Amino acid sequence: MKNLYLAGVASLALLLSACSGGNDAGAETASNETSAAAEKEGGKGVAHANEGAITLTADQIAAAGIQIGRPIRGGAGTIELPAIIEGDPQGTQVISAAIAGRVVALTRNLGQSVGRGQTIAVIESREAAQIKGEVEAARARLELANSNLAREQRLFAQKVSPEQDLIAARTAATEARIALTQARSTVSAAGVGGGGLNRLGISAPISGQIIARPVTLGQTVAADAELYRIANLAQVSIALNLKAEDAGRIRPGNNVSVKAAGRQATAKITFVSPALDPRTRLVPSIATLDNRSGQWRVGEPVTAAVEISGSGGSGAIRVPTTAVQSDEGKSVVFVRTPKGFQATPVELGDASGDTVIIRSGLKGTEQIATTGSFTLKAELGKSEASDED
């Protein structure tokens, strides 16, 4: 850093000397003005008045490669961090086997689309045969009960059978109907479809794409084992991990600029955890991103710039980070003056990507050195050293 500093001083000194030949009259005028001011105010007063001032002509500024611009007004600060694309938790569902058995059919592969209600797997097991058998038995009992009820109704109408027998037949029919409903519910809880008494089809509860299939054909699985994972990828999530001090400045609804190779989009924060992850000591957060175009893939690493709440809003003043230098422990920005530049102390706020918020020190209408500020710092250090001599 010291060598770079000295190189900057030497570079600017050469530029100044090279340009001084055509500016003798200006230099003489500046010298006369300085002498007159010195006679009026005293040497120390002049030094104080010119503290932080750097005299440069337009040609010298151009030759030194110093670029001039104005501060940026508006926009909020951001925190840039790595993130991962994930399936939307509200649109992702795990499909599991409700009963133990052997997988005899898997009708979808990874990446394929599936519609709600379509059979995507078939499980073969004794338990499937049992619960399907219970349905058939309950159906047969209901048919018998309905037949008995119809017979008792005819006999009661002919005044052959007492009303008590009719009531008993009605009760039996009602109980048989309830038993059939319960048996069907058991089958429904385990899945629907599939052929054969000992087979049970597993259907997709939502439409989407297959993003995981951890089982293979012929594998024996336990009850509740995961067969598929389906995600509706029209909307995806951005998984973020924030530092505790940053999480307090981020709220649901804040914008997130998502960038990847050749792509950029805007997401919104939907969740900021109230607790730290005990393993990482970071705050998990989620942003949602529209993916109807299908350009974002689950598991893809991206860069996310999260907007900070209360970071200045539309009235914030921002400058490029290349415009800020440190002088004697203070942050300064070099403001353009008629004779060159003035090192102006500023108070920095939050970083905003390649810019930084200026809390105080600038009005936002000044012209400043946006690049080449290190060269100006070098010249400033040279001037200060000369003053001390």
Secondary structure, DSSP 8 states (H G I E B T S, - for coil): -HHHHHHHHHHHHHHHHHHHGGGHHHHHHHHHHHHHHHHHH-HHHHHHHTTTEEE--HHHHHHTT-EEE--EES---EEEEEEEEEE-GGGEEEEE-SS-EEEEEE---TT-EE-TT-EEEEEE-HHHHHHHHHHHHHHHHHHHHHHHHHHHHHHHHTT-S-HHHHHHHHHHHHHHHHHHHHHHHHHHHH----SSTTEEEEE-SS-EEEEE----TT-EE-TT-EEEEEE-TTEEEEEEEE-HHHHTT--TT-EEEEEETTEEEEEEEEEE-SS--TTT-SEEEEEEEE-TT----TT-EEEEEEE-TTS-GGG-EEEEGGGEEEETTEEEEEEEETTEEEEEE-EEEEEETTEEEEEES--S-S-EEEE-HHHHHHHHHHHHHHHH-
